[in-house]
Amino acid sequence: MQPFARVFPARARRYSARVPATSAPETFPLLRRQDPDLARLLDAEDARQHATLTLIASENHCSPAVRQAASSVLTDKYAEGYPGARYYGGCEIADQIEELARSRAKRIFGAAHANVQPHSGTSANLAVLEAPAGPKGKILGMALKDGGHLSHGHKVSATGKLFEAVQYGIDPNTGLLDYGEIRRLAMEHRPVVLIGGASSYPRAIDWKELASIAHEVGAALLADVAHPAGLVAGGVFPSPVGHADVVTMTTHKTLRGPRGGLVLCSAELAKKIDSGVFPGGQGGPLMHTIASKAVAFGEVLAPGWKIYAQAVLDNARHLAACLIERGLAVVTGGTDSHMVVIDLKREALSGQDVEERCRTANLAVNKNMVPGDQRSPRVTSGVRVGTAAATTRGLGKAEFGTIAEVLVAIVRGGDPEAQRPVVERLCAACPLP
Ligand SMILES: Cc1ncc(COP(=O)(O)O)c(C=O)c1O
């Protein structure tokens, strides 16, 4: 397993002065010869990522090793089924790779069973909902407008069409989950599955309380930790393992792996969940992505991960405090995760305005609905920012203090062009892994 310092030299420089900095920029020599049009686009994206500070809460920068595995020969391998029970020949190596990914995932989260095949977080949710809910089963999940995800029962998602979905929200005054209201809705609607977890909820989730609500009405609890998975792995965000019946997540956000999904469950549910993923929801697994997940999980198991997770949380808390100190409102008044949701209801600019102005300043953020938002989801009165990607680059509290100043200047109508050199200096000082 690669030591932390070699995988992320920029961060290692920050956390240990003894580690020499080595940065190996990726090139595509073959692609450049064979397909210069595509190579040019990849170069352009590479340059964009180097020059942009990603504050998109759902993004991160994975290591070169994770990327290398994702572009390996495994992209050619069909492996429908599971290790030891495939529908194709030549799967001996694929079996070992999937087993390696599964065992590392189980070790990280202390789970009895892991399914590493979901192509994405949405596929994972669809696959696992099918097993306990069945066709037209009733599900209770968090509404998109309050911070939930489309795949938690929104009407435009398959989860809102295949199942009978009821939605809960947040307390509009505090922005916090109202467990009493969730219990009331669960009692009234008697869902088969209660879904916990969110896309833009910055606070810790009481998994024990959600499990007790679910089990009180005979429902299963599905905990979706797509966003804080890496923080759960680092022990700085509450783990649903041991409370929830099934846990889903994405591997590409705070977990810093390749784009994909992961499911954890008990040994008793393993067969049901596995058949929900394949053949229930997907065909052949993306073996190159599974290999890449194994590499990322190896990095999570390495000693530096807890330092990274704590730094992501510390940076987010510091960013929230600096924004509040400079007069901006932050949903729930702070954060327990990598995410800060800025409330612009009192400001002249909308979420859309701020997102566009941030782009001019080379800051990537996304507009977001906030509690009591009167604007449409395309405009919004909020902006969601996350610290996972910039922390991977090596930014610490001092730099997040600077980012807060940049954000405040932009929100208050300052010229975003004037802020770009500040962001460019931060990017240059902390190169991508
Ligand atoms: C809570 C939650 N669940 C599921 C997903 C879906 O992940 P994917 O985009 O990989 O389908 C997301 C994505 O942002 C999410 O925030």
The ligand as a Tripos MOL2 file, in Angstrom:
@<TRIPOS>MOLECULE
LIG
   16    16     1     0     0
SMALL
NO_CHARGES

@<TRIPOS>ATOM
      1 C1        -27.3650   11.6980   -0.8760 C.3       1 LIG1
      2 C2        -27.0270   11.2930   -2.2820 C.ar      1 LIG1
      3 N1        -27.3980   10.0750   -2.7090 N.ar      1 LIG1
      4 C3        -27.1560    9.6570   -3.9470 C.ar      1 LIG1
      5 C4        -26.4840   10.4580   -4.8430 C.ar      1 LIG1
      6 C5        -26.3390    9.9860   -6.2500 C.3       1 LIG1
      7 O1        -25.0690    9.7430   -6.6720 O.3       1 LIG1
      8 P1        -24.7730    9.5810   -8.2390 P.3       1 LIG1
      9 O2        -24.6690   10.9500   -8.7980 O.co2     1 LIG1
     10 O3        -23.4960    8.8050   -8.2340 O.co2     1 LIG1
     11 O4        -25.9000    8.8130   -8.8410 O.co2     1 LIG1
     12 C6        -26.0570   11.7280   -4.4460 C.ar      1 LIG1
     13 C7        -25.3450   12.5930   -5.4030 C.2       1 LIG1
     14 O5        -25.0500   13.7130   -5.2270 O.2       1 LIG1
     15 C8        -26.3450   12.1580   -3.1400 C.ar      1 LIG1
     16 O6        -26.0060   13.3820   -2.7160 O.3       1 LIG1
@<TRIPOS>BOND
     1     1     2 1
     2     2     3 ar
     3     2    15 ar
     4     3     4 ar
     5     4     5 ar
     6     5     6 1
     7     5    12 ar
     8     6     7 1
     9     7     8 1
    10     8     9 2
    11     8    10 1
    12     8    11 1
    13    12    13 1
    14    12    15 ar
    15    13    14 2
    16    15    16 1
@<TRIPOS>SUBSTRUCTURE
     1 LIG1         1 GROUP 0 **** ****
